[in-house]
Amino acid sequence: MKWEISYSHDAGKFLDKESFHRQIKNELINFLKRIEGENINVDVKKLKGSWKGFYRIRKGKIRIIFSVDYENKILFVNKIDFRGDVYK
């Protein structure tokens, strides 16, 4: 079964207005390859506090916040934004 990547409404809006679509998708795919066992460097971190259960990927000034459903192989991107605004 292949992994599915789905986006929230907010994340979809960011992708529509910004030109980082390919970079963001590549980072998410690299994270999935890392889960599958490949040795790929991705700046990923497990979040704490009100974002507990989520992960973040750092790509330059952009932060991608997402959750992973390992059982159903779904990666749900909750929020994408620049680093100063993403955690609000």
LINPECOR-V979718 format. One record per backbone hydrogen bond with DSSP energy under -0.5 kcal/mol. NH is the residue of the N-H (numbers start at 1). CO is the residue of the C=O. Records with the same first field share a line. If there is no record, write none. Layout:
NH: CO  CO
//
This chain:
4: 73
6: 4  75
8: 77
12: 8
13: 9
14: 10
15: 11
16: 12
17: 13
18: 14
24: 20
25: 21
26: 22
27: 23
28: 24
29: 25
30: 26
31: 27
32: 28
33: 29
34: 30
35: 31
36: 32
37: 34
38: 33
40: 38
42: 40
44: 42
45: 56
47: 54
51: 48
52: 49
53: 47
54: 51
55: 66
56: 45
57: 64
58: 43
59: 57  62
62: 59
63: 81
64: 57
65: 63  79
66: 55  64
67: 76
69: 74
70: 68
73: 69
74: 69
75: 4
76: 67  74
77: 6  75
78: 65  76
79: 65
81: 63
83: 61
85: 82
86: 82
88: 85
//
